Amino acid sequence: MKRIVFWMMASLLALTLNAANAAELLLGPGDVVKISVYNNPDLTTETRVSASGFITFPLVGQVAVAGLPTASAEKKIAQLLVSGGFVKNPQVNMIVTVLQSQQVSVLGQVGRPGRYPLDGSRSVLDVLALAGGVSADGGDTVTVLRTRNGATTKDVIDVAELVRTSNMKADLDLSGNDVVYVERAPRFYIYGEVQRPGMFRIERSMTVLQALAAGGGLTARGTERGLRIKRRDAEGKLQILEAKYDDLVQNDDVLYVRESLF
């Protein structure tokens, strides 16, 4: 329930920010546009932006539109119609019917992974909301791969902290072919004399005592003495540690609760 409320808040925050800072979509190769000219129905056409960034429009021929927002492309076509003596004071309207060039990939632990069109200014929270939010198996951090001017950068965003603090500077703007990846939430395992042995999600700053509570607490035969954690170090070597209640649980820890001898 808490995660549902969290993502409702995140979605609302993202949509509010998007409305306040919307930037018009830039056209690119593969996009399909429908163009009409007021009072000139014979000029209505639907065409695809070529790989070289051009469209073909009646009377004026090829028009370079790649990298232009639709408003600028409309103005450019209108100017060509006027300069060619075809239409006086044309009112050109352009609608993007298929958005191919500006898509972002949302992968990992989300409700609906896939590619989503960036129909305007979109941020990380925007596309996560489009993808159904982080799933129950997803973690609080999101990895974002962005390519700008031929260089790819990697950013890790703590989405939960972003929403709690309203620090929208951390909500990065996205462009076509960016990748948003949500990793699996960290897990721990508990077995032995506990009510519900198994695998559980590690909550933020989770202690051994809280991990025991997640496992339902000790059985009648369980003992708090000799509680152990099996943990692999950075080199992958298995360590067996004596656990204290206030120790923090780490990813892939295995907690073992012993049986009391008395």
Disulfide bonds with the S-S distance in Angstrom:
none
